Amino acid sequence: DAGITQSPRHKVTETGTPVTLRCHQTENHRYMYWYRQDPGHGLRLIHYSYGVKDTDKGEVSDGYSVSRSKTEDFLLTLESATSSQTSVYFCAISDSNGPGRQFFGPGTRLTVL
Amino acid sequence: QKEVEQDPGPLSVPEGAIVSLNCTYSNSAFQYFMWYRQYSRKGPELLMYTYSSGNKEDGRFTAQVDKSSKYISLFIRDSQPSDSATYLCAMSESDGNQFYFGTGTSLTVIP
């Protein structure tokens, strides 16, 4: 998985609780992305980062926040989880040589009860 | 209307068949086109990456881009049971910071 790890790999939580997902890369790539994947919707971009402390919103950013304090780590936080955020979350990285290829992590399966 | 449309299938073919997977899109600014393969409960894996129009071949896989028709294709020759997976198309504009994905086509290759 191109030097990308995600933690946790599985999580079950209750509505209203905060949740943080972590993405860690060893490739020193500049761009990092968080997607969610749901049946019938495919992969949808939540947030992305183009450098340390530089982030921007994607297509489905409501209810999510991100932080990137180091090149290798990109955190996704659900401040107050809802059942509609039950999904599989993928982190991806892209090399910095202009529009690059994306490489994906193994995913985190999140269930919000 | 979604930016990228992809027939979800499922598609079932016998081993050795030629498989054709397709996506259409509406944004004429898309310049970069990708195909990913995703096995069940795994992350997507990059298969093919092309820029602008034309063909690109890599082993049994050929990617075609027709920007005038806003249509891209992935052909798999001599399909194998190990090709059974979901195939996702993706594309981006020139800045490459945001990628738009199709919903994926599920393929089963029957031995």
Interface residues (C-beta under 8 A of the other chain):
Chain A: D1 Y31 Y33 G40 H41 G42 L43 R44 L45 Y48 Y50 D56 G58 F90 S94 G98 P99 G100 R101 Q102 F103 F104 G105 P106 G107
Chain B: Q6 P8 Q31 Y32 M34 Y36 R41 K42 G43 P44 E45 L46 Y49 L88 A90 S92 S94 D95 G96 N97 Q98 F99 F101 G102 T103 G104
